[in-house]
Amino acid sequence: MSYQLSTGQLFTRALNPMLDVQKAVSKTQEQIATQKRVLTPADDPIASTRILQLNQELAGLDKYNNSL
């Protein structure tokens, strides 16, 4: 069984994997530049929750220290 692909279909099949790689490289570059592994909650929901908790604890400790 044989079927034909249009030029547009071939282009799309070749382009999509390249765009996926470019997106991954861009994300990695941003992680390196910011020195942060978790950039958005979607990157790691569990770690994001923990980061928020720790930031709240730090804010509370800062508030306490400033009141002394």
Biotite code that builds the C-alpha atoms (Angstrom):
import biotite.structure as struc

atoms = struc.array([
    struc.Atom([0.000, 0.000, 0.000], chain_id="A", res_id=1, res_name="MET", atom_name="CA", element="C"),
    struc.Atom([1.438, 3.337, -1.040], chain_id="A", res_id=2, res_name="SER", atom_name="CA", element="C"),
    struc.Atom([0.275, 6.853, -0.370], chain_id="A", res_id=3, res_name="TYR", atom_name="CA", element="C"),
    struc.Atom([1.555, 10.259, -1.301], chain_id="A", res_id=4, res_name="GLN", atom_name="CA", element="C"),
    struc.Atom([2.413, 13.119, 0.981], chain_id="A", res_id=5, res_name="LEU", atom_name="CA", element="C"),
    struc.Atom([2.116, 16.721, -0.073], chain_id="A", res_id=6, res_name="SER", atom_name="CA", element="C"),
    struc.Atom([5.041, 19.080, 0.223], chain_id="A", res_id=7, res_name="THR", atom_name="CA", element="C"),
    struc.Atom([3.265, 20.798, 3.107], chain_id="A", res_id=8, res_name="GLY", atom_name="CA", element="C"),
    struc.Atom([2.859, 17.515, 4.981], chain_id="A", res_id=9, res_name="GLN", atom_name="CA", element="C"),
    struc.Atom([6.526, 16.679, 4.507], chain_id="A", res_id=10, res_name="LEU", atom_name="CA", element="C"),
    struc.Atom([7.493, 20.143, 5.692], chain_id="A", res_id=11, res_name="PHE", atom_name="CA", element="C"),
    struc.Atom([5.290, 19.828, 8.785], chain_id="A", res_id=12, res_name="THR", atom_name="CA", element="C"),
    struc.Atom([6.672, 16.383, 9.590], chain_id="A", res_id=13, res_name="ARG", atom_name="CA", element="C"),
    struc.Atom([10.210, 17.760, 9.414], chain_id="A", res_id=14, res_name="ALA", atom_name="CA", element="C"),
    struc.Atom([9.492, 21.047, 11.184], chain_id="A", res_id=15, res_name="LEU", atom_name="CA", element="C"),
    struc.Atom([7.611, 19.813, 14.260], chain_id="A", res_id=16, res_name="ASN", atom_name="CA", element="C"),
    struc.Atom([10.495, 17.786, 15.758], chain_id="A", res_id=17, res_name="PRO", atom_name="CA", element="C"),
    struc.Atom([12.858, 20.712, 15.174], chain_id="A", res_id=18, res_name="MET", atom_name="CA", element="C"),
    struc.Atom([10.477, 23.068, 16.975], chain_id="A", res_id=19, res_name="LEU", atom_name="CA", element="C"),
    struc.Atom([10.217, 20.626, 19.886], chain_id="A", res_id=20, res_name="ASP", atom_name="CA", element="C"),
    struc.Atom([14.004, 20.520, 20.211], chain_id="A", res_id=21, res_name="VAL", atom_name="CA", element="C"),
    struc.Atom([14.232, 24.306, 19.957], chain_id="A", res_id=22, res_name="GLN", atom_name="CA", element="C"),
    struc.Atom([11.633, 24.657, 22.731], chain_id="A", res_id=23, res_name="LYS", atom_name="CA", element="C"),
    struc.Atom([13.565, 22.259, 24.985], chain_id="A", res_id=24, res_name="ALA", atom_name="CA", element="C"),
    struc.Atom([16.843, 24.091, 24.345], chain_id="A", res_id=25, res_name="VAL", atom_name="CA", element="C"),
    struc.Atom([15.201, 27.434, 25.085], chain_id="A", res_id=26, res_name="SER", atom_name="CA", element="C"),
    struc.Atom([13.807, 26.141, 28.381], chain_id="A", res_id=27, res_name="LYS", atom_name="CA", element="C"),
    struc.Atom([17.192, 24.725, 29.378], chain_id="A", res_id=28, res_name="THR", atom_name="CA", element="C"),
    struc.Atom([18.895, 28.021, 28.540], chain_id="A", res_id=29, res_name="GLN", atom_name="CA", element="C"),
    struc.Atom([16.377, 29.901, 30.681], chain_id="A", res_id=30, res_name="GLU", atom_name="CA", element="C"),
    struc.Atom([16.948, 27.482, 33.570], chain_id="A", res_id=31, res_name="GLN", atom_name="CA", element="C"),
    struc.Atom([20.697, 28.031, 33.301], chain_id="A", res_id=32, res_name="ILE", atom_name="CA", element="C"),
    struc.Atom([20.364, 31.811, 33.029], chain_id="A", res_id=33, res_name="ALA", atom_name="CA", element="C"),
    struc.Atom([18.051, 32.070, 36.043], chain_id="A", res_id=34, res_name="THR", atom_name="CA", element="C"),
    struc.Atom([19.778, 29.266, 37.962], chain_id="A", res_id=35, res_name="GLN", atom_name="CA", element="C"),
    struc.Atom([16.322, 27.851, 38.704], chain_id="A", res_id=36, res_name="LYS", atom_name="CA", element="C"),
    struc.Atom([15.141, 24.355, 37.876], chain_id="A", res_id=37, res_name="ARG", atom_name="CA", element="C"),
    struc.Atom([11.467, 25.201, 38.356], chain_id="A", res_id=38, res_name="VAL", atom_name="CA", element="C"),
    struc.Atom([10.405, 28.160, 36.224], chain_id="A", res_id=39, res_name="LEU", atom_name="CA", element="C"),
    struc.Atom([6.634, 27.621, 36.267], chain_id="A", res_id=40, res_name="THR", atom_name="CA", element="C"),
    struc.Atom([4.354, 25.446, 38.410], chain_id="A", res_id=41, res_name="PRO", atom_name="CA", element="C"),
    struc.Atom([3.827, 23.205, 35.378], chain_id="A", res_id=42, res_name="ALA", atom_name="CA", element="C"),
    struc.Atom([7.526, 22.271, 35.418], chain_id="A", res_id=43, res_name="ASP", atom_name="CA", element="C"),
    struc.Atom([7.151, 20.456, 38.750], chain_id="A", res_id=44, res_name="ASP", atom_name="CA", element="C"),
    struc.Atom([3.881, 20.953, 40.666], chain_id="A", res_id=45, res_name="PRO", atom_name="CA", element="C"),
    struc.Atom([5.142, 19.287, 43.854], chain_id="A", res_id=46, res_name="ILE", atom_name="CA", element="C"),
    struc.Atom([8.352, 21.312, 43.948], chain_id="A", res_id=47, res_name="ALA", atom_name="CA", element="C"),
    struc.Atom([6.371, 24.478, 43.168], chain_id="A", res_id=48, res_name="SER", atom_name="CA", element="C"),
    struc.Atom([4.137, 23.863, 46.166], chain_id="A", res_id=49, res_name="THR", atom_name="CA", element="C"),
    struc.Atom([7.166, 23.356, 48.397], chain_id="A", res_id=50, res_name="ARG", atom_name="CA", element="C"),
    struc.Atom([8.832, 26.494, 47.034], chain_id="A", res_id=51, res_name="ILE", atom_name="CA", element="C"),
    struc.Atom([5.718, 28.527, 47.854], chain_id="A", res_id=52, res_name="LEU", atom_name="CA", element="C"),
    struc.Atom([5.619, 27.075, 51.377], chain_id="A", res_id=53, res_name="GLN", atom_name="CA", element="C"),
    struc.Atom([9.286, 27.870, 51.961], chain_id="A", res_id=54, res_name="LEU", atom_name="CA", element="C"),
    struc.Atom([8.883, 31.400, 50.617], chain_id="A", res_id=55, res_name="ASN", atom_name="CA", element="C"),
    struc.Atom([5.979, 31.957, 53.018], chain_id="A", res_id=56, res_name="GLN", atom_name="CA", element="C"),
    struc.Atom([8.073, 30.650, 55.910], chain_id="A", res_id=57, res_name="GLU", atom_name="CA", element="C"),
    struc.Atom([10.939, 32.950, 54.938], chain_id="A", res_id=58, res_name="LEU", atom_name="CA", element="C"),
    struc.Atom([8.580, 35.920, 54.763], chain_id="A", res_id=59, res_name="ALA", atom_name="CA", element="C"),
    struc.Atom([7.299, 35.087, 58.239], chain_id="A", res_id=60, res_name="GLY", atom_name="CA", element="C"),
    struc.Atom([10.826, 34.794, 59.610], chain_id="A", res_id=61, res_name="LEU", atom_name="CA", element="C"),
    struc.Atom([11.830, 38.089, 58.002], chain_id="A", res_id=62, res_name="ASP", atom_name="CA", element="C"),
    struc.Atom([8.794, 39.768, 59.535], chain_id="A", res_id=63, res_name="LYS", atom_name="CA", element="C"),
    struc.Atom([9.685, 38.326, 62.931], chain_id="A", res_id=64, res_name="TYR", atom_name="CA", element="C"),
    struc.Atom([13.336, 39.400, 62.659], chain_id="A", res_id=65, res_name="ASN", atom_name="CA", element="C"),
    struc.Atom([12.347, 42.925, 61.634], chain_id="A", res_id=66, res_name="ASN", atom_name="CA", element="C"),
    struc.Atom([10.060, 43.232, 64.651], chain_id="A", res_id=67, res_name="SER", atom_name="CA", element="C"),
    struc.Atom([12.905, 42.566, 67.081], chain_id="A", res_id=68, res_name="LEU", atom_name="CA", element="C"),
])
